[in-house]
């Protein structure tokens, strides 16, 4: 899987769009919304209800994003320059 991520913070939550290519067909791209809660030096990937309208996926506005029962937490690390 190869992709790009772009987004911005809204208070303590980073909302991003993940655009990626999966599989052999390099012309077919997918786009998924993602939300990360920033707590200290961690970004916590949230789970939320997603709907697709006219081929574009969004988090459902009336539904909250769950940051408690999560699979992934990302920690801040220092960059290594070579």
SULGI-V272425 format. One record per helix or strand of 2 or more residues. SS is the DSSP state (a for helix, b for strand). FROM is the first residue (numbers start at 0). LEN is the number of residues. If there is no record, write none. Layout:
# SULGI-V272425
[[SS;FROM;LEN] [SS;FROM;LEN]]
This chain:
# SULGI-V272425
[[b;1;9] [b;12;9] [b;28;11] [b;41;4] [b;49;4] [b;55;4] [b;72;3]]
